């Protein structure tokens, strides 16, 4: 019985250590998003503006950011006064970010 308890305890600590290594830290996530620089909403590519108008009726872009890859981070306000962050490429295609 003691051997079983030691074995279970050892396996639990090994499992906890491996899952800790797989979880990205907040610093790693933040650094991947820090490469966006603020741009004027009026300077967004026409394809992005068209995608917003077509897909997001009533949404207002309050802030826009761009990175070197030609991707845009958009802070929008919905008709319900909720703030959301969306991502699009320069062709007006929506990008999923985690």
N, C-alpha and C positions, 0 to 999 in steps of 0.2 A: 504494500500500500504506500509506503513512504517513497519507494522508487517511482511509482506511478505519479504521485504528487510532484516529485522533482521533475519528472519528464514533462508533465503538463506545464509546469511553471517555466521551464526552459523553452519549450516551444512557443509559449505565449510571448515571452520577451523577444525571441528571435523574430516572430511575426510582427510585433510592434516596431522593431527596429527597421525591418525591410519596408513597411508601409510609410514610415517617417521619411525615408530617403526618396520615395517616389512622389511625395507631395511637394509641389513647388512652393517656395516661400513667397511672401508678399513682395519682398525686394526683387525677386526674379520677375514676377508678373509686372510690377511697376516699371522695371527697366525696359521691358519689351514695348511699353506704351509711351515711354518718355520721348521717343523720336518724333512725335507729332508737334508741329509748330502752328500756332494760331494764324489763321488767314481770315480775310474779310469774307463774309457770306456772299457778298456781291461778286467776289472773285472765283466762286466755285465754277467748274466747267459746266457748260450748258447741258451736257448729258446727265450730270448729277441733279441739276435743277429740274430737268424734265422728269427724272425718276421720282423725285420728291413730289412734284405736282401730280404725276400719274398714280403713284402707289400710296401716297400719304396725304390724302385730302384733309385739309384743315390744319395740317401740322406746320408750325413755324420753326425755322432754324434759328436758334439764338446764338450759337457759336459754331465755328467750323475750324478744323485743324487738318493739316496735311503732313504726310511724311515723304521721304525721298522715293518711295516706291510708287507714288501717285495714288495712294490710298487716302481717303478722307474720313475723319472722325467727326460726326455731326451730333451736336447737342440740340435736341428738338423739344418743343413743348406741344403736347397733344391738345385736342379740343377739350379734354377733361382737366387741363392745367397740370398734367403730369410731365415730368422731365424724363427723357430717354436718351440713350446714347446709341447711335447707329453708325455703321461703317459702310462705305461704298468705294468702288474704284473709279478711276477717271472716265470709264465708259458708262457710268451710271448703274453698274451692277452691284447689288447688295452683297456684303461680305459678312460672314458670321465670325465674331471674335469671342474668345472666352475670357 
